[in-house]
Amino acid sequence: MKRHRRALITGITGQDGSLLAAFLLEKGCEVHGLVRWDAVDTTQRLKKQNDPYRNLSLHFADMTDALALARLIGEIRPAEIYNLAALSHVQVSFETPASALMTNALGTQYLLEAVRILDMAGSVRIYQASSSEMFGSIPAPQNENSAFAPCSPYAIAKLAAYWTARMYRDAYGMHVSNGILFNHESPVRGEDFVTRKITRAVAAIEAGRQDVLHGIAAILLEPIQGEGGDNHFRPELLRELRRLADAHEALLIFDEVQTGMGRTGTLFAYQQLGVTPDIMTLAKGLAGGVPIGACLAKESVASAFVPGAHASTFGGNPLACAAALAVCHVLLEGSVLDQAKRMGEYLAKGLADCKERYRAVRDVRGIGLLQGMELTIDAKTVVADCLARGVLINAAGERVLRFVPPLIITQREIDKLLETLTTIFTRRAGEEKDAHH
């Protein structure tokens, strides 16, 4: 009789556990799942994914009970262990920090130690589910080489489990792999997670069961997230937000502090996105570097303001207003916008060519003269290399180069930038090749 590969899944009643069980069962595996005594109702996810319960066995156990865990592993003798069990609510971990540490950190150590003392280190492969929460305050985007800066008891416990897994791999030769998981969704995602709360609310609104957005007065966003790595919203998403705002009498507010005043090749970014906001904020480029802030609104919204209802720290002083009027005059009556549009297209094409030629470039994105280049290497080292060659750029996070040149930049100056990047990426590609040899 053919023997099935045997797998043990802790946290089998969760989203990932139930989906993994279905996948392994489909592959012909014999699946065993660890279930907490108080998680019986959540086996509904398993029933949705795995009906009938063919080759699936559930066992009552707890990650914080070292003896019971060792006994269970010894009885099952799995070839694969997937440790997905966790107290996974970040906010709850602040209320119950000891439980978070016991389940997420000490529970992992109990599991690995059980494998060791049962003399199974050479016969079992273990997957440890780690979390992107371990990165904490480190700016996005993050990868395996990013630093860790956990900001919650949950994240600290997960980081302890991560290093514990590495220690057991190095010290005892165990086949242990850490997988750093970011938020991910599915139809069986728990309804107490914020993403499911949002989707449930949207579904209720669409079905007519919920008439308002729970008292939300406005939706505020940057059409292009500059500091977040030059990520821009898809036009279809912006149109849907516009529709929702209109349907529920909420305001749609765009923060165009970085994108406004010609930066994207048009006076305002929204003009290229097919969606008009009710309110828009401006600053920075509005007065060409002189501190100023402004709030623009449709007539229907502006009519609600009365003198004294809206104040601005930098708005209203004569010098700043004179500078802003001069900028508006140049942009509206001169050729600067056309120049910015042409040079933005030229810059985007040159950066895209770099992506095609160099493995160090993962992605290029942006609009006009607001461009981002996501790298597979440390962006700050490229910034330093550019500075040493007389080119000033900056980084947004660890892996994204940010290009925000003056609106009057010339093709010759862009060529200088592209030549500098080509020199740097070519040199780094050569260094990688030499290292492999």
N, C-alpha and C positions, 0 to 999 in steps of 0.2 A: 504494500500500500504506500502511495506517495506521501511523504512527510511534508507538511506545510511549514514554511518559515514562520517562526514564532516571534511576536512583537508585544512589548508592554508599553502602554501609553498612560502616563499619569496626566491628570487633567483631561480625561477623555470626554467629559460631558460638556466642555467648552466649545467655542466655535471651531478652533483649530483642531482640537481633539476629535470631534465628531467627523469633520471633513477628512482628517488623516485616516481615521478608522475606516471610513468608506473607501478611500483610495487603496489602503492595504488589503482590505477584504476583496476588493475587485481584482487585486493582483494574486489572490489565492493564499494570502497569509492567514495564520491563526492569530487572532488579536485578543489580547487581554487588557482590560482597562481598570485603572485604580479609581474608585469612586468613594468620596466622603459620605459618611452616613447621612448628612443633611443635604446631599445633592441629588436625591432620588428623583425629584420632580424635573430636574434639568436633563434627565435621560431622554426627555422628549426630543431633543436634538438628535440623539442617536437613533431613535426610532424613525425620524424623518429621513435620515441618511442611510440607515441599515435595516431594512425590513425585507425578509425576516432576519433574525439574529444568527445568521449562519457563521460558524467559526468565530463567534464573538463571546467572550466570557468577561463578566464584570465582578470585581472583588472589592469588598469594603476595606479601606485602609486609610491612613492619614500620613502625610509627608513628615509630620512632626513626631511620629511614633517609630523610632529607629528599629526596635525589635520586630514589630509587625511588618515593617517595610522589608527588612532583611529576610524574614521568613517567607514573605510572598515572592520575592525575587528568587529565593532558593527553590521554592516549589515550582515556579513557572519555568525557570531556566531559559529566559528569552535570548534570542540572538540579536535583537535590537531593542533599545529602550529609548523612548521619546519623552523627555521630562518637560511637559507643558504645564504642570500644576503650578499655580501661583495665586497669591492674593494680588489681583491685577488692577485694582482701582487705586489710582494715584491719590485721590483725595481721601479715600478711606484709610490709606496707609498713614496719613497724618493723625487720624483718630486712634488707630491701633498699630503703632509702630513696632511693638514687640511681636505681634502676630505676623506682620509683614516680614520681619527678619527671620522668625522661626520657620515660616512656610517657604519663603523664597530663597533664603540663604542656607540656613541649617538643614532644611529638608533636602536640598541638593547635596550637601555634604553627607547626610545619612545615606542617600541613595548610592553615591559613589563609593563610600566606605563599605557598604554592603556588598557591592560588586567585588571589591578588593578582598574582603575577608572570606568570601565564598569562592575565591580562586577562579573568578570568571573574567578577569581583566583581559585575557587573551582571546576570549571567545564571544564577547558581546561588543556591539557598537552602540554608542550613546550619543544622543542629540540633546543639547541643553538649550532651551529657548531663552535667549537673552532679549533685552529690550532697548530700543532707541532712547528711552528715558535715561539711560546711563550717560548719554552725552550732555543732558541737562542744558546748561547755559551756553554750550559751545554753538556758535552760529551755524546755520545750515548753509550749504548742504554738507552732510557728514558721511564718512565712510569708515572702513576698518582701521584707517590710520589716524582718525581724529582723536583728540584727547577726550578724556572722560571728566565730567563735572556734574555729578548727580545732585539733584535739587529736591529730592523727596525721600522718605523712608523706603518707599517701593524701589526707587532707582538705586539707592545705596545697597539694598538687599540683593537686587539683581546683579549689581556690579560685584558684590562679594561672591555670588554664585558663579559669575563669569570667571573670576580669577581662581576660584576653587576648582572649576573644571580644567582650567589650564594647568594648575598645579598637579592634579591627578594624572593628566596626560603626560606631563614631563617627568614626574617622579616615579610613576608606576607603569608607564607605557600603555595606558588605556587609550582606546580609540574613542576620544571624546571630541565632539565638534560643537562649538558655540555658533548659534545662528542669531544675529542681531535683527530683531523684528521691529519694523515700523508699523504704524496703524494700518490695518487692512480690514476690509469689509466683506461681508457676504450676507445672503438671506438669513443665516442662522446667527448673526451677530447678536449679542445680548442687548435687550431693550433698555438696559440701564446705562449703556455707553452713550456719550454725547452725540455721536454720529447717527445712531439709531433714533435718538430723541428728535434730531433734526428731520430725518427722513420720515419718521412717523408723523411729525407735525405737517410736513409738506403734503404727505398722502392724505391727511385729514382735511387739509385746506382744499386740495383738489377734489375730494369726495364731498365737500360741502359740510363736513361734520365740525369744522372749526372755522369760525367767521373772521377771526383777527389773528395777527401774529403775536398773540399773548402780550399785547400792549406795547409792541415795538414801534417806536415813532419814526425810525429812519434806518437805512442801510448805508454804512459808510465804508468806502474802500478806495485803495489806490488802483487805478486801471493798470498801472505797471508798478510792481513792487520793487523799487530801486534798491533799497538796503537789503532786501531778501534775495538778491541775486538776479535782478532784472527779469523777473517772471511776470508775464502779463496774462490777464484774464481772457479766456476765449470769448469771442463776440457773442456766441450763442448763450453762454452763461450770463453775460451782461444783459442780453435781451430778456432772459428769463427773470433776472432780478428786477429789471424795469417793469416787467409785467406784474410780478408779485407786489411790488411797491404800489403800482397804480391800482391793483385790485383791492388792496387793503389800506389805501389812503395813507401810506407811509412815504417818507421822502427818500430819494436816492441821492446820496452825497458822494461826490468824487473829490479825493485829495489829489490835486494836480500841482502840488508844491514843486515836485521835481519834473513832472512831465509837461507842465504848462509853459506858455510863452515861447513857442517855437521849437522846443527840445525834440519833438518827434517828427518835425517837418511840417506840421500845421500849427496854428496858434495854440490850440489845445488838443490833447490826445483824444478826447472823446469824439472829435470830428472825424477820426478815422475808424472808430469802433462801432458806429451805427446806433449809439445810445446817447441820449442827452440827459444829464443829471438835473435835479431840481436845484441843488446848491453845489458850488465848486469853490474850493479853497486854493489860493495862490500865494506865493512868496518867492524867495530866492531870486529867480530870473526876472521877476516882475520889475525890479528897479536896477537890474544889472549889477547886483552886489551890495547896493545900499539897503540896509535892513528895512523891510516892509512886509506887511501881510494884508491880504484882502479876502473878502468873502463875497462871492457873486451868487445871485439867486434869480430864478425866474420871477417875473412880475407877480404871479399868483402867490409866490412864497414871500417875496420882498415886501408885499403890501401888509404883511403881518408885523413887520418891524416898525417900531416907533422910535423917535430920538431917545437915546440912552439905553435902548433894549439890547444893543449889540456894541461891544467895545473891542478895541484892538490895541495891543501894546505898542506896535510899530506903525499902525495906520494913522494917517492924518497929519504928520508933521510936514511942514512945507518942503524941506529938502527931499525927503523920500518921495513925496507925491510928484515933485518936479522931475525927479529921476525916472519914476514910473511912466509919466506922460511922455518923456523922451524915448523910452524903450518902446512904448506902444506906437509912437509915431514912426520909428525906424522899422518896426516889424510890419506894420500895416501898410505903409506907403513905400517902403524900400524893397530890395530884392533879397533880403536876408532869409526869409522863409523858403524861397525857391532854392537858395544856395544850401540851406540846411537840409532840405529834402534830397537834393542831388548828392550832397556829400554823405548823408546818412545811407543812401542806397550804395554808394561806392564803398563806404566803410563796411557795411554788412556783407557785401560780396567778397571783399578782401579777407574778412574774418572767416567767412564760410569756406574760402579756398584753404585757409590754414587747417580747418577741421578735416578737409578731405586729405590733406597731406601728412598730418601729424597725429600719432596715437595719443599724444598728451592732451589733445583737444577733444572733449566729449560732446560738447554742444555749443551752439551759437544762437542767441536769441535777442530780441529787442525790436524797437521801432525807431527809425530816424537816427539821431545822434545820441541815443540812449541804448547802448548795446552791452550785452554780457557774454562772456566766454567761459563756459564751465570746463575745468581741467581735471585730469586724473592725477595731477601733481599739486604741490603746495603753491597756491596763487601768490602768496607773499614773497616767495623767492623770485618769482618772475617779475613782480613789481620792483624788487630791489635790483634785478638785472637790468630792467628797462631804465631805472633811474641812473644807474652807472653809465648808461649809454645816452643820457640826455633826454629821455622820454619819461614824462610823468603820467602815470596811471594809478589806479587804486584797486583794491580787492574788496569784494562783498562776501564775507565769510572766508572759509579756508580754501575753497576750490573755484571761486568765480572771479575772473578779471572784469572790471567795470570800466567802460569807456564813455566818458561824458565830456567830450571836447567842446571848445567854444563854438558858437553857431557860425562864426566866420572862418572856421578852419578851412584850409585849402587842400586840394588834392595832393600837392607836394608834401604837406605835413602828414597826411594820412599815409602816403607811401613810406615816409620815414618810420612811422609806427609799425607798418606791416613788415618792412625790412628788418626792423629790430626784433620783432616777434619771430620772424623766420630764422634769424641768426640764433636766437635763444633756443627755439624748439629743435633746430638742426643739431646744435651742440648737445642738447640733452638726449636726443635720439642716438647720437654717436656714443655718448657715455653709457647709455643702456646697452647698446650692442657690445661695447667693450666689456661691460660687467658680465654679460652672458657668456662671453668667451673666457 
